[in-house]
Amino acid sequence: MDKYTIGDFVRDLKKDSRKLFDFIYKTYYPHVRAFILKNKGNEQDIKDIFQEGVIAVIKNIENKTADLDAPFVGYLYSICRYIWNRNYRSKETITLNEEDLSGSYSIEEENTNEIDEVIETGIYQRNFLKLGEKCRDLLRLTLEKVPAKEIAEKFGFKSENFVFKRKHQCKEQLIRMIKEDPDYIRYMKNK
């Protein structure tokens, strides 16, 4: 049984995060990989879920919802399993064995909200990056509260009104892309 705890992770994160993430990847990635492959996932699913799982662990630590004495392997594995069950798995049965359950850690309801936030952010960011460069820049500038007049000048628009019209078009395109995203569809179906 792995004795590395969430508290150890917090301590090591303050020292050398690059070394820590290499350790986590080499030590825990194979556990998550085996589970997802057993349940008909692919290599991209594994990478996405592992990354989302590590981010969720960090968010839970920042929000002080993680038990520092909990075994890291069980906590990370449970979060990744939750993400898989919630968003990626097919309708086929999940395959678990005793080895999977030996390090399991229950995820409390408050932590699932943070995991959901990580998933939603990932879906948003992936689709945002699929937008054209001009749409991304326009939306980024409007989020940064840059005045419409300044944006119109930067993009060569004839009026500030066109900035608002173009912003609306870009937002609508992003929303449409998100709603058509297979991960978003699965996520909403399982929510």
N, C-alpha and C positions, 0 to 999 in steps of 0.2 A: 504494500500500500504506500502510496506517495505521501510524504510528510510535508511537502511544500504547501504553504497556506497562502491565503489572500494577504495576510499581514506580511509574509515574506516577499510577496510580489510588490507590495507598496514600498517596502524598504529597498528592494533592488531597483525599483523604478526610479528612485531618487539618485541612485549611484550611477548606473550606466545603462540607459534604456536600449541602446543598440544591442549590447551584449544580452540583455534580458530578453528582448524579442527574438534573438537568434535561439536562445535556450528554450523559450516557449514553443517556437515553431518546431524545433528538432524533437522536443520532448512530448508535446501534446497534440500536434497536428496529426500524427499517425492514428491516434484514438478517434478523432473526429472524422478523419478520412475513411477509416474502416467502417464506422457506423453509416456514413452517407453512401458509400459504395454498396454496402449490404442492402441498403434501401433504395437501390436503383438511381442514385444520384450520379453526377459526373464530376470531372475535375474542376470545372468552373463553379459548380455548386459548392464544392468543398472549399475552394479559395474564398468565395463570397461569404459563406457561413462562418468560416473560421475568423475572417477579418471582422465581420459583424459581431461575433461572439466576444472577441478581445475588446472591441470598442465598448460593448455593453458592460463588460466587467469593469473597465476603466470608469465609465459613467456611473455605475453603481457605487464604486469606491468614492468618486467625487461627491456623489449625493448622500454618502454615508449610509447606504442601504445594504452594503455587503458585509457579511459576518467575517471579520478579520481572522478568526480562528478556523474558518471553513477550509477544507482541502481545495487547493486551486484546481486540480484536475477535475474533481467532481463538479465544482462550480462552473468552470468553463464548459465542460462537457454537457452539463444540464442546460446551460443557456444555448449552446449550439443545437442540441437536440430539440429544444423548444422552438428555435428559429426554423429548423428543418420541418418540424411537425406543423408549424403555423403557416409556412409560406411555400415550401419547395416540394414537399413530398407529393407523390402521386396518390391516387385513391387506393393503391395497393397497401397491404398490411405492412406495418413496420416490423422489422426483425430485430429482436433484442436477445441477448443471451446473458448468463449470469455474470460474465466478465463486465459487460456494459453496466449492469446495475450495481456492481460492487463499489463504484466510486460516485454513485449518483447523489445529487444534492437537490433538495426541493427548492423551487423558485417561488418566492412569495409574490402575491398579486401586485404589490407596488413595483417590484422589479420587472414584471412583465410589461408594464406601461413604458418603462425606460427602454426595454428591448424593442417594443413596438416603435418607439420614436427613432431608434437606430435604423430599423428596417425601412420606415417611411422616408427617412432622410436619404438612405442609400438609393431608394427608387427615384426620389426627386433628383438627386445629384446626377445619377446615371442618365436620366432623360434630359436634364438641363444641358449636359455636355453634348447631347445629340443635336441640340438646336444649332442653327447657323451662328457663326461668330457675331454677326451684327445683332441678332436677337439677344444672344447672351450678354453682349456689352451693353445694349440698351436696358435690359432688365437689371443688370448689375448696377448701372448708373442711377436708375430710378430708385432702387433699393437703398442706395447710398445717399439719397435725397439731393442729388445734383439737380439744380434748377432746369426746368424744361427748355428755357432759352439757351442755356449752355449746351444741353444735349443736342438741340436743333442745329446749333452752329457746328458742333463736333461731327455730326452725321451729314451735314449739308442739307437738312430739311428746310423747306421754305417757311414753315411756321411752327410755333409751339404746339398747335392743335394736332399737327401730324405726329408729333412725339407721342401724344396720348393715344392717338389712333393706332400707331405702330406698336406701342406698348401693349395695348389691348389685343392686337393680333398675335403678338409673341406669346402672351400669357395663355391665350386660347389654344395656340399650337402646343404649348407645353402641357396644358391640362389634357388635351386630346391624346398626346403621346403617352402620358402617365396612365390614362384610363385604358389605353390599348396594350400597355406593358403586361406581358404574361405573369410576371412576378406580382404586379399590383392586383391583377385579377384573382390570382390564387390567394393573395393576402386578404383581400376583401371577402372572398368566399369563406375563408377560415376564421374571420374576425367575429 
